[in-house]
Amino acid sequence: MALRTSHRIAEPGRIAEDPYKYYKADVDIDGVRIPAVGVRKKGFFGSVVSTRPSIKIRFDRWEKKQDFYGLDQLTLNNNVQDASQLHQYMAYWLFERAGTPSPRCNFALVTVNGEKLGIYSNVESIRGPFLDRVFKGRKGKLYEGYAGDFSEDPESFARIVRKNGKPGAGRKTLKRFLAVLQDARTGLREIEKHIDLEAFITFWATEVLIGHWDSYSGNRNNYYIYQEPRKDRLYFVPWGTDSIFWDPGPFIQQPVPKSFKAVGALCARLWKIPEVQHRYRREMRRLLDEVWIEEEIRAEVERVQKLLEPHLTVDSQRRNDRLETAFAFIRERRAEVEAELNQPAATWPQLEAPAPEEPPTEMELVGSFRAEMVDDAPENLFQSGTARLEVRIDGQEQERMFVDLGAYARQENTEFIRPGYPFVHLVAQDESGKTTWHLQFYLDPIRIAVAKESLPVDHFCVWAMVIQGDPDSPEAQRRTFGVTGTFDIKQFDNKIGGTVAGEFQLTTEAFQD
């Protein structure tokens, strides 16, 4: 239980650097028992759930030099955000075809203490054995980037973390490269002294082509960097590829090019150099000719789909919908990319909103609800359940009067955010009849089962969203994700027709009128 429910939020607004503890366990792999191994949870944000936690297994955690056929570690990813269960495998399959150094990947059927957790992706860990296999040695410096970048922002740069060497080993190599990138006078030849540019362009173009939106080029996330000591140059390695076949992903809300992404600072810096644009576009054409062979990709998807079918625990409708989306992406991607390659190179737009000159206004929402557990959302939300909602801005009670309120609960949320979690939806309309507020709560079912009363709203135990307008109409809505606070459970019956009741106190940034 301690392993399942751990997560990275140490307190509101602060991410714990080392949140996961190893526990001693015996592991059986295809009938071979390995005793006294270390097992811990893994994951950074979207994949961190209690129901089917992602897992790391360290064979040599307590028994030194213990391994499994030369591997000292296994990484088992839950694919919680991928109903098809195929993305990680297909991504590494495509990266390998492209020629990018990447981990091997297959599948594992995981059972813990007699509980079948279903299919996981077994991804080769980026550690010494991987470095030996791919780079013929492990003496270089290894770094992992999670929501981190070569940025002037010290918090962002700090999230490129050294993964080998002595505890507390520094990042001199990265700091030198950061200085090179930040110097506008630095030319391409100087940059190439620090990074294998051909390898990076292949890595970059492949991320874009396969629609790996939660990547370095698309979201400054999910990558390793290895400083190869013989050439003394940096190589990027893909990671966390459960979000492919989607362009541009959920966080970019404006039109952007299909043929390249430049959210990552290195990509943005390089794209300003005409020679790099030329080399990148040439490499993208090669990938289309040699790697993106639609018939072969679809055949591999179908082969693996049949392999997994008997063991899946994912809702079949969700899975079929995701597979259809993947097939559509595979079918349409070539035309999207070629259309841009046949035109002059586009520029990357400015995505960042200007920072507010004043601190954001704080909004507090206090209320309660009583709802019935249903299998689908009712047609009239205001005629279901009961609710109360008060809004304070900077501590001041608002005159806004909510005259119509309702609430319902669902056994299982099927959306992108925390799929499989119970879901509470509260709706409130002010006396003008023009403004509707929606409060959505995604509840960790494991934590609910053991909770005595109160749970933190921290994106893990409870994930809350506050929305003005229609949640299903992106053009008309205003929403805030950064919601913290407490969620007090008064009653929770997960059977259809059961009662869910509670109180909440939330804090978030106020909507701007």
Order of alpha helices (4+ residues) and beta strands (2+ residues): alpha-beta-beta-beta-beta-beta-beta-alpha-beta-beta-alpha-beta-alpha-beta-alpha-alpha-alpha-alpha-beta-beta-alpha-alpha-alpha-alpha-beta-beta-beta-beta-beta-beta-alpha-beta-beta-beta-beta-beta
